[in-house]
Amino acid sequence: MKYSQLQMQQLINKNKELQTRLKELMSEHDLEKIYAVKALYHAEVADGGKYQKEYRALDSPKK
């Protein structure tokens, strides 16, 4: 599965829990948003993460 900044933003915008987690990552680790989003991808999406299915659904072509 390939990382996409746009897909991650869409996923975060749809999910309050991810929005909260993103803010926590940014403040706890003093990260800029782009780096926090990538860290969130690796923690919550990649390699069988909790939100992997939702992330992949964003990649599917709309019919």
A tleap script that builds the chain and sets N, CA, C and O, in Angstrom:
source leaprc.protein.ff14SB
mol = sequence {
  NMET LYS TYR SER GLN LEU GLN MET GLN GLN
  LEU ILE ASN LYS ASN LYS GLU LEU GLN THR
  ARG LEU LYS GLU LEU MET SER GLU HIE ASP
  LEU GLU LYS ILE TYR ALA VAL LYS ALA LEU
  TYR HIE ALA GLU VAL ALA ASP GLY GLY LYS
  TYR GLN LYS GLU TYR ARG ALA LEU ASP SER
  PRO LYS CLYS
}
set mol.1.N position { 0.852 -1.167 0.000 }
set mol.1.CA position { 0.000 0.000 0.000 }
set mol.1.C position { 0.901 1.234 0.000 }
set mol.1.O position { 1.906 1.289 0.710 }
set mol.2.N position { 0.525 2.209 -0.801 }
set mol.2.CA position { 1.332 3.402 -0.978 }
set mol.2.C position { 0.744 4.587 -0.204 }
set mol.2.O position { -0.470 4.790 -0.175 }
set mol.3.N position { 1.629 5.355 0.416 }
set mol.3.CA position { 1.213 6.536 1.177 }
set mol.3.C position { 0.764 7.641 0.230 }
set mol.3.O position { 1.420 7.903 -0.777 }
set mol.4.N position { -0.348 8.285 0.551 }
set mol.4.CA position { -0.843 9.429 -0.205 }
set mol.4.C position { -1.287 10.515 0.781 }
set mol.4.O position { -2.178 10.300 1.603 }
set mol.5.N position { -0.658 11.665 0.683 }
set mol.5.CA position { -0.983 12.791 1.566 }
set mol.5.C position { -2.460 13.172 1.419 }
set mol.5.O position { -3.138 13.425 2.415 }
set mol.6.N position { -2.955 13.211 0.184 }
set mol.6.CA position { -4.343 13.587 -0.073 }
set mol.6.C position { -5.323 12.597 0.560 }
set mol.6.O position { -6.299 13.005 1.190 }
set mol.7.N position { -5.065 11.306 0.394 }
set mol.7.CA position { -5.934 10.294 0.988 }
set mol.7.C position { -5.919 10.364 2.515 }
set mol.7.O position { -6.958 10.208 3.156 }
set mol.8.N position { -4.752 10.597 3.089 }
set mol.8.CA position { -4.674 10.715 4.545 }
set mol.8.C position { -5.474 11.914 5.023 }
set mol.8.O position { -6.176 11.821 6.030 }
set mol.9.N position { -5.382 13.038 4.322 }
set mol.9.CA position { -6.153 14.226 4.706 }
set mol.9.C position { -7.644 13.932 4.651 }
set mol.9.O position { -8.391 14.335 5.542 }
set mol.10.N position { -8.078 13.232 3.610 }
set mol.10.CA position { -9.489 12.871 3.484 }
set mol.10.C position { -9.924 11.974 4.633 }
set mol.10.O position { -10.991 12.173 5.213 }
set mol.11.N position { -9.102 10.993 4.959 }
set mol.11.CA position { -9.411 10.068 6.046 }
set mol.11.C position { -9.491 10.804 7.383 }
set mol.11.O position { -10.403 10.568 8.175 }
set mol.12.N position { -8.548 11.681 7.623 }
set mol.12.CA position { -8.529 12.454 8.868 }
set mol.12.C position { -9.747 13.363 8.959 }
set mol.12.O position { -10.360 13.480 10.020 }
set mol.13.N position { -10.096 14.001 7.857 }
set mol.13.CA position { -11.245 14.904 7.847 }
set mol.13.C position { -12.556 14.175 8.141 }
set mol.13.O position { -13.487 14.768 8.685 }
set mol.14.N position { -12.632 12.898 7.785 }
set mol.14.CA position { -13.843 12.100 8.007 }
set mol.14.C position { -13.910 11.483 9.397 }
set mol.14.O position { -14.963 10.982 9.793 }
set mol.15.N position { -12.816 11.508 10.145 }
set mol.15.CA position { -12.754 10.755 11.394 }
set mol.15.C position { -12.277 11.629 12.562 }
set mol.15.O position { -11.127 12.067 12.592 }
set mol.16.N position { -13.163 11.871 13.506 }
set mol.16.CA position { -12.849 12.718 14.673 }
set mol.16.C position { -11.715 12.139 15.514 }
set mol.16.O position { -10.882 12.881 16.034 }
set mol.17.N position { -11.684 10.824 15.646 }
set mol.17.CA position { -10.632 10.180 16.444 }
set mol.17.C position { -9.249 10.450 15.838 }
set mol.17.O position { -8.290 10.722 16.560 }
set mol.18.N position { -9.157 10.373 14.514 }
set mol.18.CA position { -7.881 10.656 13.850 }
set mol.18.C position { -7.516 12.135 13.955 }
set mol.18.O position { -6.338 12.475 14.067 }
set mol.19.N position { -8.502 13.002 13.921 }
set mol.19.CA position { -8.244 14.437 14.080 }
set mol.19.C position { -7.630 14.717 15.447 }
set mol.19.O position { -6.680 15.490 15.569 }
set mol.20.N position { -8.184 14.080 16.467 }
set mol.20.CA position { -7.666 14.235 17.822 }
set mol.20.C position { -6.259 13.667 17.934 }
set mol.20.O position { -5.378 14.287 18.530 }
set mol.21.N position { -6.053 12.494 17.361 }
set mol.21.CA position { -4.733 11.843 17.402 }
set mol.21.C position { -3.679 12.683 16.681 }
set mol.21.O position { -2.535 12.769 17.127 }
set mol.22.N position { -4.072 13.302 15.560 }
set mol.22.CA position { -3.156 14.163 14.815 }
set mol.22.C position { -2.716 15.344 15.669 }
set mol.22.O position { -1.531 15.674 15.713 }
set mol.23.N position { -3.660 15.975 16.340 }
set mol.23.CA position { -3.332 17.117 17.206 }
set mol.23.C position { -2.412 16.692 18.349 }
set mol.23.O position { -1.493 17.421 18.723 }
set mol.24.N position { -2.671 15.501 18.899 }
set mol.24.CA position { -1.822 14.985 19.973 }
set mol.24.C position { -0.390 14.757 19.482 }
set mol.24.O position { 0.570 15.140 20.150 }
set mol.25.N position { -0.256 14.135 18.318 }
set mol.25.CA position { 1.077 13.886 17.751 }
set mol.25.C position { 1.832 15.188 17.514 }
set mol.25.O position { 3.024 15.293 17.802 }
set mol.26.N position { 1.120 16.170 16.988 }
set mol.26.CA position { 1.757 17.456 16.689 }
set mol.26.C position { 2.266 18.121 17.964 }
set mol.26.O position { 3.371 18.663 17.988 }
set mol.27.N position { 1.465 18.080 19.014 }
set mol.27.CA position { 1.882 18.758 20.252 }
set mol.27.C position { 2.885 17.935 21.061 }
set mol.27.O position { 3.846 18.494 21.589 }
set mol.28.N position { 2.682 16.623 21.169 }
set mol.28.CA position { 3.577 15.778 21.957 }
set mol.28.C position { 4.991 15.727 21.394 }
set mol.28.O position { 5.973 15.723 22.136 }
set mol.29.N position { 5.076 15.688 20.059 }
set mol.29.CA position { 6.381 15.504 19.426 }
set mol.29.C position { 6.862 16.742 18.686 }
set mol.29.O position { 7.881 16.708 17.996 }
set mol.30.N position { 6.118 17.841 18.835 }
set mol.30.CA position { 6.466 19.114 18.206 }
set mol.30.C position { 6.707 18.933 16.699 }
set mol.30.O position { 7.725 19.364 16.158 }
set mol.31.N position { 5.741 18.283 16.045 }
set mol.31.CA position { 5.854 17.998 14.615 }
set mol.31.C position { 5.026 18.976 13.795 }
set mol.31.O position { 3.974 19.441 14.233 }
set mol.32.N position { 5.514 19.278 12.603 }
set mol.32.CA position { 4.710 20.018 11.646 }
set mol.32.C position { 3.625 19.074 11.150 }
set mol.32.O position { 3.769 17.854 11.223 }
set mol.33.N position { 2.544 19.646 10.647 }
set mol.33.CA position { 1.389 18.840 10.256 }
set mol.33.C position { 1.738 17.772 9.222 }
set mol.33.O position { 1.284 16.634 9.341 }
set mol.34.N position { 2.530 18.113 8.219 }
set mol.34.CA position { 2.828 17.128 7.166 }
set mol.34.C position { 3.548 15.902 7.720 }
set mol.34.O position { 3.323 14.782 7.261 }
set mol.35.N position { 4.406 16.117 8.699 }
set mol.35.CA position { 5.134 14.994 9.307 }
set mol.35.C position { 4.236 14.215 10.268 }
set mol.35.O position { 4.343 12.993 10.370 }
set mol.36.N position { 3.365 14.911 10.959 }
set mol.36.CA position { 2.438 14.248 11.874 }
set mol.36.C position { 1.453 13.372 11.101 }
set mol.36.O position { 1.094 12.285 11.555 }
set mol.37.N position { 1.015 13.848 9.927 }
set mol.37.CA position { 0.099 13.059 9.099 }
set mol.37.C position { 0.791 11.781 8.636 }
set mol.37.O position { 0.186 10.709 8.641 }
set mol.38.N position { 2.038 11.888 8.242 }
set mol.38.CA position { 2.780 10.707 7.799 }
set mol.38.C position { 2.999 9.734 8.962 }
set mol.38.O position { 2.892 8.521 8.781 }
set mol.39.N position { 3.300 10.251 10.130 }
set mol.39.CA position { 3.464 9.401 11.318 }
set mol.39.C position { 2.151 8.700 11.659 }
set mol.39.O position { 2.143 7.528 12.036 }
set mol.40.N position { 1.056 9.420 11.524 }
set mol.40.CA position { -0.261 8.854 11.786 }
set mol.40.C position { -0.560 7.724 10.795 }
set mol.40.O position { -1.142 6.704 11.164 }
set mol.41.N position { -0.164 7.911 9.554 }
set mol.41.CA position { -0.339 6.862 8.542 }
set mol.41.C position { 0.382 5.592 8.970 }
set mol.41.O position { -0.192 4.504 8.933 }
set mol.42.N position { 1.627 5.728 9.370 }
set mol.42.CA position { 2.409 4.549 9.756 }
set mol.42.C position { 1.890 3.912 11.042 }
set mol.42.O position { 1.991 2.697 11.217 }
set mol.43.N position { 1.343 4.714 11.932 }
set mol.43.CA position { 0.848 4.187 13.212 }
set mol.43.C position { -0.546 3.575 13.109 }
set mol.43.O position { -0.826 2.572 13.765 }
set mol.44.N position { -1.423 4.161 12.297 }
set mol.44.CA position { -2.829 3.760 12.311 }
set mol.44.C position { -3.344 3.131 11.020 }
set mol.44.O position { -4.431 2.553 11.014 }
set mol.45.N position { -2.586 3.230 9.927 }
set mol.45.CA position { -3.085 2.744 8.638 }
set mol.45.C position { -2.226 1.619 8.066 }
set mol.45.O position { -2.739 0.540 7.768 }
set mol.46.N position { -0.950 1.856 7.912 }
set mol.46.CA position { -0.056 0.898 7.248 }
set mol.46.C position { 0.047 -0.420 7.999 }
set mol.46.O position { -0.149 -0.481 9.213 }
set mol.47.N position { 0.354 -1.464 7.260 }
set mol.47.CA position { 0.614 -2.794 7.828 }
set mol.47.C position { -0.498 -3.303 8.731 }
set mol.47.O position { -0.244 -3.706 9.866 }
set mol.48.N position { -1.723 -3.286 8.233 }
set mol.48.CA position { -2.848 -3.847 8.979 }
set mol.48.C position { -3.372 -2.973 10.087 }
set mol.48.O position { -3.992 -3.468 11.028 }
set mol.49.N position { -3.136 -1.683 9.994 }
set mol.49.CA position { -3.599 -0.746 11.016 }
set mol.49.C position { -5.117 -0.655 11.099 }
set mol.49.O position { -5.833 -1.140 10.223 }
set mol.50.N position { -5.578 -0.044 12.135 }
set mol.50.CA position { -6.998 0.077 12.451 }
set mol.50.C position { -7.803 0.720 11.315 }
set mol.50.O position { -8.963 0.367 11.102 }
set mol.51.N position { -7.195 1.658 10.590 }
set mol.51.CA position { -7.914 2.407 9.561 }
set mol.51.C position { -7.508 2.019 8.140 }
set mol.51.O position { -7.805 2.751 7.196 }
set mol.52.N position { -6.844 0.895 7.977 }
set mol.52.CA position { -6.363 0.487 6.659 }
set mol.52.C position { -7.511 0.281 5.666 }
set mol.52.O position { -7.413 0.698 4.512 }
set mol.53.N position { -8.572 -0.345 6.099 }
set mol.53.CA position { -9.703 -0.616 5.209 }
set mol.53.C position { -10.333 0.694 4.719 }
set mol.53.O position { -10.635 0.831 3.534 }
set mol.54.N position { -10.528 1.639 5.612 }
set mol.54.CA position { -11.104 2.935 5.238 }
set mol.54.C position { -10.180 3.684 4.276 }
set mol.54.O position { -10.645 4.325 3.333 }
set mol.55.N position { -8.887 3.600 4.516 }
set mol.55.CA position { -7.902 4.257 3.652 }
set mol.55.C position { -7.942 3.664 2.246 }
set mol.55.O position { -7.928 4.396 1.257 }
set mol.56.N position { -7.991 2.359 2.164 }
set mol.56.CA position { -8.043 1.696 0.855 }
set mol.56.C position { -9.335 2.040 0.116 }
set mol.56.O position { -9.334 2.157 -1.110 }
set mol.57.N position { -10.430 2.200 0.845 }
set mol.57.CA position { -11.704 2.549 0.221 }
set mol.57.C position { -11.618 3.909 -0.467 }
set mol.57.O position { -12.295 4.135 -1.470 }
set mol.58.N position { -10.804 4.805 0.054 }
set mol.58.CA position { -10.633 6.112 -0.558 }
set mol.58.C position { -9.895 6.008 -1.885 }
set mol.58.O position { -10.037 6.877 -2.746 }
set mol.59.N position { -9.106 4.947 -2.057 }
set mol.59.CA position { -8.329 4.738 -3.262 }
set mol.59.C position { -9.155 4.084 -4.372 }
set mol.59.O position { -8.783 4.143 -5.544 }
set mol.60.N position { -10.265 3.467 -4.001 }
set mol.60.CA position { -11.104 2.775 -4.982 }
set mol.60.C position { -11.773 3.779 -5.910 }
set mol.60.O position { -12.214 4.840 -5.469 }
set mol.61.N position { -11.847 3.443 -7.206 }
set mol.61.CA position { -12.510 4.361 -8.136 }
set mol.61.C position { -14.010 4.424 -7.842 }
set mol.61.O position { -14.657 3.414 -7.566 }
set mol.62.N position { -14.524 5.623 -7.912 }
set mol.62.CA position { -15.959 5.842 -7.669 }
set mol.62.C position { -16.744 5.424 -8.904 }
set mol.62.O position { -16.328 5.668 -10.036 }
set mol.63.N position { -17.891 4.788 -8.664 }
set mol.63.CA position { -18.735 4.363 -9.793 }
set mol.63.C position { -19.988 5.183 -9.843 }
set mol.63.O position { -20.826 4.977 -10.721 }
savepdb mol mol.pdb
quit
